[in-house]
Amino acid sequence: MQTHPGTVYRFGPFEVNAASGELLKNGRPIRLQEQPCRLLLVLLETPGQVVSREELRDRLWSGDTFVDFDGSLRVAVRKLREALDDNADDPRYIETIPKRGYRFLISEVRRVEATSEVAEPEAAKRSEGTRRDSVEGLKTGTKAARWWVAAVAAILMIGIGLAAGRRMFFPHTVHALTDKDTIVLADFANATGDPVFDGTLRQGLSVQLEQSPFLSIIPDEKIQQTLGQMGQSADAKLIQATAREVCQRTASAAVLEGLIGKIGTQYLITLKAVNCKSGETLASTEAQASDENHVLNALGKVSVEMRNKLGESLSTIRKFDIPLEEATTPSLQALKAYSSGMRILRTKEPDAATPFFKRAVELDPNFAVAYAYLGVQATDNLQPGLSVDYRTKAYELRDRSSEAEKYWITATYHKGVTGNIPKAIEACDLWIQDYPRSEMPHIYLSAAVLPVVGQYERAAEESTEGVRLRPDFALAYAFRIRAYTALNRFDEAKAIYAQALERKLHTSEIDAAMYFLAFVQNDTAAMAQHVIRAESLPKWEHKILSMEGDTAAYAGHLREAREFSRRAMDSAQRAGEKDAPAVYSGISGLREAWFGNTDEARRRATLAMQLSTGRDLQYFAALAFAYAREDARAKTLADDLDKSFPEDTIVQFNYLPTVRGRLALNKGDTPGAISNLAASAPYELGETRATDLEWTAMFPVFVRGEAYLAAHRGSEAAAEFQKILDHRGLVLNQPIGALAHLGLGRAYVLEGNLSKAKAAYENFLTLWKDADTDIPILQQAKAEYGKLK
């Protein structure tokens, strides 16, 4: 059975159209991306039979020069199962055949031709009409019937002649773009002499066209890389000739070239799509503006007309066409500032763009997307309080943005403000459904959202899809490396790094991810290499110093760790950052608490709360106070977190159970501690991504292990500490990764398994063989180990 463009397959309540890629369930459309749909069609060709992985690769990915086939196939299968409400463990439709391929389980698949279904009733009508006409003609025998037949024949001959003439005189008719093509946006030629239009109109056009699920614009990061290959600077102006060369080098289909001119008080905007190889014009349009205040409106008009002329359906244009003044700003000056910020964001240190985004919201206080970018930058600079303010403002103004940006603003709001991760995931899933060619929702899911709830398998899948959609985006590789490291798939993580190097991609986030990967593989030389590469940037210096502090503490080098933390705080303060020094004080205080230095833990936690009061910082301080037996202060902070973040997933199901579990242990209430910590089980692998420091993963597991020790339940305690040791790629250089060996030894003592207990103690003492000798937890461990001999 071979798929035909007009084929419709029906099975159960579902129907899929091979031509349009539309999936229906009981007549209602179900969103399904292109690759999962193509996979479904291949499986439907031979229902009940196994389709091998090799055949799927050849048929669905053979033309892709860069693809992680295994990862891409897993993503496609998962998304297909989600659309069909299927379950991998108990499949109704898609069965996995281990090491072979996949099989569509329902052998009874109905196949009909969509064109014949539509044509049949029309044909019947024509047949019935012809029959009636024939009968009437026979009855009347009039000349009128014969004249009608002759007229129809003449009209048909004229139509055929016109078509032949069109082919003769216009042999190079250009077809519209397909949904596989990409386009390059050139800079507008500014014939007005007014600098307000420089860069501004291109940015506005980009916003308008990015509303389209059909068009795919080459990202500016890819343009910069291509300009570098051409020997030009990253911020070179995309004049006509340059843009066409970029178009050819990126294998794009067309360049969009714009021109703005002025006649008297009126402005004329012209836009044309040009085939970058032949130079032929594929489509063109123009619009007039009566004055400067109406230029953005005219730009919106030409963008809509161009979308239609390039092949986008009117239905999606109607659905995704928010006027530019509403999608961005009605102020040309504000859009100018925003476009300058976006250009700087792409070509220089991101912090340099902040003043331009601030200027944009000063000129237009309702500029939603500018607030959203300010929120992201505040997060990157470890300013969580400021980030919340900006993201909240963006969310309040989200109706003044395009549909794609509205999804992004909604996802970042729920991730960074309410903390409601299911809602953030929902926003990203809707974003993916409406914009299947966009890499951003996949990357945001893998980078910021899914790790919070410990869904690293899906994070790896989403980052894989992000790289497939945009293989030259360096950040996507960093997040893939993080996800695979968290899954202990270290060889795959290193292979991803090799792919990034092969493409000459670099970002400090890649170096940070590779630092952690080198740590879990005990590769100190590689760690040092990535430190040197990352710390050269001012915003990364204090982050790297803090990471080095954690590494020192992991080996029991507490004095060295304190020095790193001090330097990190000083560096952050020199950079003018408010929250970062508080975060570093807070996590170092928790470290001191775990190591038994309760007075120092109180001091550092107190200092942290004096510097700032962010969500994660409150958690670090509360847990440090709980370990230091400052129960009242810990409870106050926990109650405030509960009140302030009622929807926050990581607060409600990770932070609060951990703090309350530790407080219950302080009271000798081991059943209460275990009960509190049970709530964290579904999210215990989650980690905050607000601080960019990889902290908080598996803290509930560590405290639960302590609770089982206090309850003298050795086997349960051993299972918790072993869980930490088994997730080395997730725990990384957190102190609990070292202390879990000691916890495991104590658990084996309770079980009466002295040989395993001695081995666990020895593992800890070997790890801390050069540790500072005055650390209380080390002294306790040595004393306990001495009793086992």
C-alpha positions, 0 to 999 in steps of 0.5 A: 500500500503506497501513500497517494497525495489524495489519500485519507486514512481512517482508523478508530475515531481518527482520520488523517489526510496525507495531502494536508497532514491534517489529523481529525478525531471524531471530526475535530482537528488534532494538532500534529507536527510535520515529522510525527505526521509523516511517521504516522503515514509511513506506519499506516502504509503497512498496518500490522507490519513492523517498519524498521528503524532503518526504513524510517531513517531513510524515508523521513531523515535521509535528506537531513545532513545534521540529525540525531536520528535516535533522538529525533525518532523518539521525539516523533514517536512520543508526539505521535502517541500524545496526539493519539492518546496512546501509551507506550506501556499499553499501546493501542496504536503504536507498538515499539519493537525493541531493536527493530522498529515500530508497528501500527497495531490496528490492521483494519485501516480504511483508505479512501481517496479524498478527491474522489469523495468530493468529486462523487457527489459533484459528478452525480449532480453533473450526470443527473443534469446531463441526463435531464438536458439530454431528455429535454433536448430529445424532447424539444429538438430545438436549435437552442440546445445545439447552440449551447453545446457549441458555445461551451465548446468554444469557451473551452477552446478559448480557455485552452488557447489562453493557457497555451499562450500564457505558457508561450509568453510567460514560460518562467512563471514562479511558484509560491514558496513551500513550507520547507523554504526559508527566507532572508530579511534584508535591511530596508533601503532608506531613501528618506534620509530619516535615521528613525527607519534604519533597522526599525522597519526590518525589525518590524517586518520580522515581528510581522512575518514571525507571526506566520506558521508558514514562513521561516526566517533565517535567524540573525545568529545564522546570518552573523555566522554567514557574514563571518564566513564571508569575511564581513563583521557580524553587524554588517548591513544587509544591503541587497548584494550582501543579503542575496549572498547570505541567502545562497549560502544558507540555501534559502529560497528568497530574499525580502527586500524593502524600500521606504521613500518619501514624496512630500509628506507621504511615504511609500513602502515597497516590498519584494521577494527575490529568488536569491539564485536567479534574481527573479522577483517572486512577489512584490507589493507596496503601500502608502502612508500619509505621514510618519505616524502611519508608516507602521500601519503601511508596513503591516499591510505589505507584510500581510499581502506578501505572506499571501503572495508567497503561498500562505493560506488566508485562514492562517493569515487571518488567525495570526495577524495582529497589527504591528502597532499592537504586536509591538508598539505604535511608537517609531522611536520605541521600536527604534530603541527596541530594534537597536537592543535586539541588534546589540543582543545578537552582536555584543555582550547581552548586558549592553542591550539593557539600556535600549530595552529600558529606553523602549519601555520609557517611550512606550510603557505598554511595550510588552515584548521589551519588558519580557526581554528585560525579565530574561536579562534580569534572570541571567544576571541573578536578579530574580526580584527584578525579573519577576517585576519585568515578567509580570508587566509583560504578562499584564500587557501580553495582548499587545504582542504577536501570538508567538510572543504571547506564548513565550511571555505566558510561559516565562511568566508561569516559569519565573513568576507564579512557578506553575510549571504545568501551565508553563508546559501547556503554553509551550505545547500550544506554541509548538502546535501553532508554530511547528517550525519554531525551535524556541518552545522546544529550547525553552522547555529543555532549558528552563521548564522541564528540569524544574520538575525533573523531566530530563528525558523529555528535556533531552528530546525537546533539546534534540528537536530544537537542534534539528530545527535550528542546528546553528544555535549554540545555546541549544547544544548547551541545553542538550549537553545538560540534559544528557549529563543529567541522565548519566548519558555522558558519551552522548553529551560529549558527542553533542559537544563535538558536534558544536565544535564541528560547527564552530559554535561557542557560548559560555553556557556550553563551557559551563555545561562541559565543566560539569560534565568534566567534573563527573568524569573526574577530568580536572584538565578539561574543567580548568580549560572550560573555566578559562574560556567562560570566566573571561566574560564579566557576567560569568566570572562570579558564576564560575567562582561559585561553581569552583567553590562548590567543587572545592567543598565537594572534596572537603576543601572548605577553607578554599570553598569559602575563599571562592564564595567570597571572591564570587560575592565581590565579583558580583558586587563589582558588576553592580548585581544585587541578588547574586551576592545574596545567593552565593552567601545563602548557598555557602551558608547551607554548605556550612550547615551540612558540614556541621558549622552551625554558627557560620551557617546562621551568619551566612544565611542571615547576611543573605537575607539582609542582601535580598529576599528572592524565592530561592534565596529564602529556601536556602536560608530556611534550610540552613536555619533548620539545620542550624536549629533556628527553627522559628526563623526557618518556619517563618521563611517557609510560611512566607514561601507558602503564602507568596507562592501558592502555585509554585511547583518547586516551592510546594512540592520540593522546597517546603516538604524539604524544610518542613521535613527537616524541622520535624526531624528537629522535633524528633517527629520522624513519622511527620518528617517522612510524611512531609517528604512524601509530597516531594516524590514526583518532583524530587529530581527537580532543580531550580533554573532561576540561579543558573547554578544547578543547585537544589536537585535531590535535596528532598531525597537527602533529607528523606534519607536522614529521616529514615536514619532517625527512624532506624529504617536502614534499608529505606535510608540506604535506598535514598542515599544510593539514589543520590549516588546513582544520579551523579550527572544530576547532583554534580558537585553539590555537597550532598553528592559527597555526603551521600557516601557517609549517609549510605555507610550509616544506613548499612550500619543500621542494617547490620551489614558491616562490610558494606558499611565499611566500604561506604565510609571508606569511599567518603574518607577517600574522597575527603582524604585531603579535606580540612581536618576541622570540619565537624562532619569529617570528625564524626565520620572518622569516629564512626568508622573507627568503631567499625574496625 
